[in-house]
Amino acid sequence: MSTVLITGAAGMLGSAVVESAPVGQDVVGVTRANGDLTDGDTARATFAAHAPHAVIHCAAYTDVDGCTRDPQRARRNNAKATALLAQECAERGTRLVFLSTDYVFSGAKAEPYKEGDTPDPINPYGESKLAAERAVAELLDDYLIVRTQWLYGPGGSNFVSAILNRAQAGEPLQVVEDEFGSPTYTFDLAPALWLAVASELRGTVHITNSGHCSRVELAAAALQAAGLADTGIEPIASADWPSPTARPLHAILDNSRWVQAGYPPLRPWQEAVEDFIATHFSR
Ligand SMILES: NC(=O)c1ccc[n+]([C@@H]2O[C@H](COP(=O)([O-])OP(=O)(O)OC[C@H]3O[C@@H](n4cnc5c(N)ncnc54)[C@H](OP(=O)(O)O)[C@@H]3O)[C@@H](O)[C@H]2O)c1
């Protein structure tokens, strides 16, 4: 039985990927407790121990404001760690599925971004993920870069959970109204990643839940699904949100390559939000 290695297995997406593995699939999930991926010895020892035939690389430094404050840490954890893994994959002929982000784009395009659009990140997180993408493409032939967006799910800090926690605590909700994206449920993306790793797709592909919305629309849908619709939302401009980081305001990812390759589109974001809240949120 061939083995698939999941990095970042204690993270929000990585844990969903491990949990969603096809029946009978041999899976090895590694976390920071198994070693720091910025240290080349970690990848070498992990490959020596498990000889994976494929890797789904979910580990990353995902604190966007943290990346802005410490761009070197962003580059180390995102670009360098990915390059070390890709190097190991190249030496052993191992397929790599690398998780990337809409943040490689500025968000200035009116239309959804296609895979072939030229990346133009506007913050250190996006720059570090783009550097990682470039390392993967340079070192490997058998790779797939999966860009996704606005992830939420159990076991991680994310916008949907933050909104619900604040509403439950009776805290005021100021929400950005001019930032748009496709909220994506980790337990919808994870099965798609298992299809992706087994596929012959190479290069880059965009996978998100279907449809898109503003942050205010997402907050309202989450509150409605949680039975907290009477919670007030104060819409604000992203420029008024206290953050050191410039964020892409309209980096919607076009999913047509994934669908045209014969894979099922992920369900509409509204259904996924309702499912997440029904399954994981109790009042
Ligand atoms: N969250 C989103 O909205 C979003 C959107 C688009 C793309 N993505 C991408 O999707 C992937 C998964 O995101 P996520 O939200 O699930 O992230 P997450 O919850 O922050 O999980 C990432 C995991 O990686 C681990 N990690 C980071 N640096 C490491 C290192 N040097 N060595 C070993 N482990 C390390 C972290 O461990 P520690 O906690 O100990 O650091 C954490 O458990 C990432 O590649 C991210 O860039 C995320």
The ligand as an SDF file (V2000), in Angstrom:
LIG
                    3D

 48 52  0  0  0  0  0  0  0  0999 V2000
   -6.4720   29.4650    6.3380 N   0  0  0  0  0  0  0  0  0  0  0  0
   -6.7940   29.9710    5.1410 C   0  0  0  0  0  0  0  0  0  0  0  0
   -7.7360   30.7660    5.0160 O   0  0  0  0  0  0  0  0  0  0  0  0
   -6.0050   29.5760    3.9210 C   0  0  0  0  0  0  0  0  0  0  0  0
   -6.3740   30.1270    2.6840 C   0  0  0  0  0  0  0  0  0  0  0  0
   -5.6690   29.7530    1.5400 C   0  0  0  0  0  0  0  0  0  0  0  0
   -4.6190   28.8660    1.6260 C   0  0  0  0  0  0  0  0  0  0  0  0
   -4.2670   28.3600    2.8440 N   0  0  0  0  0  0  0  0  0  0  0  0
   -3.1380   27.4160    2.9020 C   0  0  0  0  0  0  0  0  0  0  0  0
   -3.6540   26.1640    3.3260 O   0  0  0  0  0  0  0  0  0  0  0  0
   -2.6800   25.4910    4.1290 C   0  0  0  0  0  0  0  0  0  0  0  0
   -3.3120   25.0740    5.4490 C   0  0  0  0  0  0  0  0  0  0  0  0
   -3.7690   26.2330    6.1370 O   0  0  0  0  0  0  0  0  0  0  0  0
   -4.3960   26.1330    7.5990 P   0  0  0  0  0  0  0  0  0  0  0  0
   -5.2930   27.2970    7.7350 O   0  0  0  0  0  0  0  0  0  0  0  0
   -4.8710   24.7580    7.8630 O   0  0  0  0  0  0  0  0  0  0  0  0
   -3.1100   26.4180    8.4910 O   0  0  0  0  0  0  0  0  0  0  0  0
   -2.8850   26.1850   10.0520 P   0  0  0  0  0  0  0  0  0  0  0  0
   -4.1510   25.7980   10.7350 O   0  0  0  0  0  0  0  0  0  0  0  0
   -2.1300   27.3740   10.5330 O   0  0  0  0  0  0  0  0  0  0  0  0
   -1.9460   24.9060   10.0720 O   0  0  0  0  0  0  0  0  0  0  0  0
   -0.6310   24.9690    9.5960 C   0  0  0  0  0  0  0  0  0  0  0  0
    0.1790   23.9640   10.3930 C   0  0  0  0  0  0  0  0  0  0  0  0
    1.5270   23.9840    9.8900 O   0  0  0  0  0  0  0  0  0  0  0  0
    2.3990   23.8820   10.9980 C   0  0  0  0  0  0  0  0  0  0  0  0
    3.7030   24.4410   10.6720 N   0  0  0  0  0  0  0  0  0  0  0  0
    3.9640   25.7120   10.3130 C   0  0  0  0  0  0  0  0  0  0  0  0
    5.2900   25.8690   10.1140 N   0  0  0  0  0  0  0  0  0  0  0  0
    5.8640   24.6630   10.3730 C   0  0  0  0  0  0  0  0  0  0  0  0
    7.1860   24.1940   10.3730 C   0  0  0  0  0  0  0  0  0  0  0  0
    8.2130   25.0030   10.0650 N   0  0  0  0  0  0  0  0  0  0  0  0
    7.4290   22.9060   10.7120 N   0  0  0  0  0  0  0  0  0  0  0  0
    6.4160   22.0680   11.0430 C   0  0  0  0  0  0  0  0  0  0  0  0
    5.1180   22.4470   11.0500 N   0  0  0  0  0  0  0  0  0  0  0  0
    4.8500   23.7440   10.7400 C   0  0  0  0  0  0  0  0  0  0  0  0
    1.7300   24.6790   12.0890 C   0  0  0  0  0  0  0  0  0  0  0  0
    2.2380   24.3110   13.3250 O   0  0  0  0  0  0  0  0  0  0  0  0
    2.3790   25.4520   14.4860 P   0  0  0  0  0  0  0  0  0  0  0  0
    0.9660   25.8520   14.7830 O   0  0  0  0  0  0  0  0  0  0  0  0
    3.0710   24.7220   15.5850 O   0  0  0  0  0  0  0  0  0  0  0  0
    3.1710   26.5560   13.8870 O   0  0  0  0  0  0  0  0  0  0  0  0
    0.2510   24.3010   11.8960 C   0  0  0  0  0  0  0  0  0  0  0  0
   -0.1010   23.1490   12.6410 O   0  0  0  0  0  0  0  0  0  0  0  0
   -1.5080   26.4470    4.2470 C   0  0  0  0  0  0  0  0  0  0  0  0
   -0.5500   26.1150    3.2730 O   0  0  0  0  0  0  0  0  0  0  0  0
   -2.0950   27.8090    3.9230 C   0  0  0  0  0  0  0  0  0  0  0  0
   -1.1270   28.6760    3.3860 O   0  0  0  0  0  0  0  0  0  0  0  0
   -4.9380   28.6900    3.9930 C   0  0  0  0  0  0  0  0  0  0  0  0
  1  2  1  0
  2  3  2  0
  2  4  1  0
  4  5  1  0
  4 48  2  0
  5  6  2  0
  6  7  1  0
  7  8  2  0
  8  9  1  0
  8 48  1  0
  9 10  1  0
  9 46  1  0
 10 11  1  0
 11 12  1  0
 11 44  1  0
 12 13  1  0
 13 14  1  0
 14 15  2  0
 14 16  1  0
 14 17  1  0
 17 18  1  0
 18 19  2  0
 18 20  1  0
 18 21  1  0
 21 22  1  0
 22 23  1  0
 23 24  1  0
 23 42  1  0
 24 25  1  0
 25 26  1  0
 25 36  1  0
 26 27  1  0
 26 35  1  0
 27 28  2  0
 28 29  1  0
 29 30  1  0
 29 35  2  0
 30 31  1  0
 30 32  2  0
 32 33  1  0
 33 34  2  0
 34 35  1  0
 36 37  1  0
 36 42  1  0
 37 38  1  0
 38 39  2  0
 38 40  1  0
 38 41  1  0
 42 43  1  0
 44 45  1  0
 44 46  1  0
 46 47  1  0
M  CHG  2   8   1  16  -1
M  END
$$$$
